[in-house]
Amino acid sequence: MLGRKKPQGSANRRDKDEIDVDDFSEPVLYQVMASEAVLLLTVMVCTVMIWNNNVNVYGISYFGVTTPTLPVIALGFVGGGIMLIMASRKFPSRAPYGLVKWTLRTVSVGIVLLLLTPYTLDTFFNWMHMTLGAAIFATELYTGGILCFRHMRDRISKWAFGIQFLGGLLAMCSLPDNMLNFMIEGEVIFQLGFMVLLNHLLRSEPSILSEPIPPEAQG
C-alpha cells in the first residue's frame, strides 16, 4: 500500500503527495515509465514524419524548428514534462530519491525551454538553446554517475551508465562542424541509458539505496 507521511511541523513538512521511502512502490515506476514512453513516442513520430540529413546534424532540436513536427514535439514534450513532474512529486527527499526528483524536474522544465529557444532565430537564441541542452545532458550524466557509482554499483547500473555515457559521447562528437553526423542517435541512446538506470533504481529495494553502498558490499 502507498502511504503518505504525516507532517511533523513546518520544519519537516513534506509535499502532500510525497511517498515515504519505506512505502516506495511500483505505481511510481509505472508513472515514470509512462512519461518516458510519451517522450520516446514523440521523438519516434517526429522521426517518421521527417528524416533527412538535418536530423542527423541537429538532432531532436530540428523537430522544434520545422513546421510539420513542431506541434507534435510541443505537445509530446509539454505533456511528458508535466507527467514527469507529477511523478517526481511522489519521490521522497531522502537520498538518492531527492537527487532524482530534482533531476526530473530540471529535465521537464528544460525540454520545454528548448522549444521556446529555437536555435534558428538568431545567435542569442542559438547559444541559449545550446546552453540549455548542455545543462540537461550534464544534469542527467551527473545523476546517472551518482546512482551508478555511489548508490547501486551493480552490473545493470554500470551497463546502463555506460550506454548513457557512450550516447552522450556520440552526440558530442556529432555537434555541428564536428567529425560525425549521428546527433539524434546519440541523443536517443543517451536518454535510453538514463531511463534504464532510473527504472532500475525504482525497481530496487529502497532500504539498500538510502545510504551509499560501502565498497565491501559491492557485488
Disulfide bonds with the S-S distance in Angstrom:
none
